Amino acid sequence: MKKLLLLLSCLVLLVLTAGCNSDAPEEAYNIPALTDGTHFGYLAISEDGALLLNEAEWITLDMPERVEELQLQNCMPDGYFIYDEEPDLFPLTLSPDITYTFYDYDRQFVGNDASLKYTTSSADEFMAFHADRAYQPDWYGEEPFDPYHWAPYEPFWLEVKDGQVTSITLQLVL
């Protein structure tokens, strides 16, 4: 438990200090920054502590042309499909006014009578939630997820304005 808390503290520190780097993340990775607007995908933490987005596509039955193009007619029992053709990792620059919204399944931040949906501006709270998810054993009971890679069962929506992420919201998938 002490090791987990120490590692979590290091991850939070690395993510927070990564935003203080004078080089923009896209310069460090030599890839373009995310364009302004809404983005969807899985979050990852690189070995140097930068927060990354593996962009994916949220496809619903309201998108019949895309469903037909990818031949997903029989692959959407819950009305959606997450399409991730190949990993496209984008480094993220976080706004100082960012908000994080997620479902606090373990009630780390909400009381027993409160809704599980939780919004915060604390990077520490978000990283505690995200690291907790990243350390869960995978679906087959194998080794825990590596904290420097995404936990592929938890996608997020990101809002980007002026090249900075202004909100990160967990997409609940059942």
C-alpha positions in Angstrom: 0.0 0.0 0.0 2.8 2.4 0.8 4.5 1.6 -2.5 1.3 2.3 -4.3 0.8 5.7 -2.5 4.5 6.6 -3.2 4.1 5.7 -6.9 0.8 7.6 -7.2 2.4 10.7 -5.6 5.3 10.4 -8.1 2.8 10.1 -11.0 0.9 13.2 -9.9 4.1 15.1 -9.5 5.3 14.1 -12.9 2.0 15.0 -14.6 1.9 18.4 -12.8 5.5 19.3 -13.6 5.2 18.1 -17.2 2.8 21.0 -17.8 5.6 23.4 -16.5 8.0 22.4 -19.3 8.9 25.4 -21.4 8.6 23.2 -24.6 5.0 22.5 -25.6 4.3 18.7 -25.4 3.8 18.5 -29.2 7.3 19.8 -29.7 8.7 17.2 -27.3 6.9 14.4 -29.2 7.3 16.0 -32.6 3.5 15.5 -33.3 0.8 18.1 -33.7 -1.3 19.2 -30.8 -5.0 18.4 -30.6 -7.2 20.9 -32.5 -9.8 22.9 -30.6 -13.0 21.1 -30.1 -14.2 17.8 -28.6 -12.0 14.7 -28.6 -12.6 11.1 -27.5 -10.3 8.3 -26.5 -8.2 6.6 -23.8 -5.8 8.4 -21.5 -2.2 7.3 -21.0 0.7 8.5 -18.9 4.0 8.4 -20.6 7.2 7.3 -18.9 8.2 11.0 -18.6 4.9 11.8 -16.9 3.1 13.5 -19.8 -0.6 12.9 -20.1 -1.4 11.5 -23.5 -4.6 10.8 -25.4 -5.0 7.7 -27.6 -7.7 9.2 -29.9 -10.6 6.8 -30.8 -14.0 7.2 -32.3 -17.4 6.9 -30.5 -19.8 5.5 -33.0 -23.6 5.3 -32.3 -26.6 4.1 -34.1 -27.3 7.8 -35.0 -24.4 7.6 -37.5 -25.8 5.1 -40.1 -23.3 6.0 -42.8 -20.3 5.3 -40.4 -22.0 2.1 -39.1 -22.4 0.8 -42.7 -18.9 1.9 -43.7 -17.3 -0.1 -40.9 -20.0 -2.9 -41.2 -20.9 -2.6 -37.5 -24.6 -3.4 -37.9 -24.4 -6.5 -35.7 -21.6 -5.2 -33.4 -23.5 -2.6 -31.4 -25.8 -4.4 -28.9 -25.6 -1.4 -26.5 -26.0 1.1 -29.3 -22.4 2.2 -29.5 -19.0 1.0 -30.7 -15.6 2.3 -29.8 -13.4 2.3 -33.0 -9.7 2.6 -32.4 -8.0 1.7 -35.7 -4.5 2.4 -34.5 -3.0 4.2 -31.5 -2.7 7.9 -32.2 -1.1 9.4 -29.1 -1.4 13.1 -28.6 0.4 14.9 -25.7 -2.0 17.1 -23.7 -1.5 20.6 -22.5 -3.8 21.1 -19.5 -5.6 24.4 -18.9 -5.0 25.8 -15.4 -8.8 26.0 -15.1 -9.4 22.3 -16.2 -12.3 20.3 -14.7 -12.3 16.5 -14.4 -15.6 14.6 -14.3 -15.7 10.9 -13.5 -17.7 8.3 -11.6 -16.2 7.7 -8.2 -17.0 4.0 -8.1 -15.0 3.4 -4.9 -16.4 6.5 -3.2 -13.0 8.0 -2.6 -14.3 11.6 -2.9 -18.1 11.3 -2.5 -20.2 10.3 0.5 -22.3 7.2 0.7 -25.5 9.2 0.0 -24.0 11.2 -2.9 -24.2 10.6 -6.6 -21.2 8.7 -8.0 -20.7 11.4 -10.6 -18.0 13.7 -9.4 -16.5 16.9 -10.8 -13.3 18.4 -9.5 -10.5 20.8 -10.6 -8.0 18.9 -8.6 -5.4 17.1 -10.7 -4.4 15.1 -7.5 -8.0 13.7 -7.2 -8.2 12.9 -10.9 -4.8 11.1 -10.9 -5.8 9.2 -7.8 -8.9 8.0 -9.6 -7.1 7.3 -12.9 -4.2 5.5 -11.2 -6.6 3.4 -9.2 -8.2 2.3 -12.4 -4.9 1.7 -14.1 -3.8 -0.6 -11.4 -6.8 -2.9 -11.6 -6.0 -6.4 -12.8 -7.1 -6.9 -16.3 -10.2 -8.8 -17.3 -8.4 -12.1 -17.3 -6.8 -11.8 -13.9 -3.3 -11.4 -15.3 -0.7 -8.9 -14.3 -1.9 -5.4 -13.3 -2.0 -2.8 -16.0 1.3 -0.9 -16.5 0.7 2.6 -15.2 2.4 4.1 -18.2 -0.2 2.7 -20.6 -3.9 3.3 -21.0 -6.5 1.3 -19.2 -8.5 0.5 -22.4 -11.8 0.0 -20.8 -12.2 3.6 -19.6 -12.6 6.1 -22.4 -12.8 9.9 -21.9 -14.2 13.0 -23.6 -11.9 16.0 -23.8 -12.7 19.6 -24.6 -9.8 21.6 -26.1 -9.8 25.4 -26.4 -6.8 27.5 -27.5 -4.7 24.3 -27.6 -5.4 23.5 -23.9 -7.6 20.8 -22.4 -10.3 22.5 -20.5 -12.2 19.4 -19.4 -11.8 15.6 -19.1 -15.0 13.6 -18.7 -15.2 9.8 -18.2 -17.6 8.1 -20.7 -19.5 5.5 -18.7 -19.7 2.3 -20.7 -21.7 -0.7 -19.5 
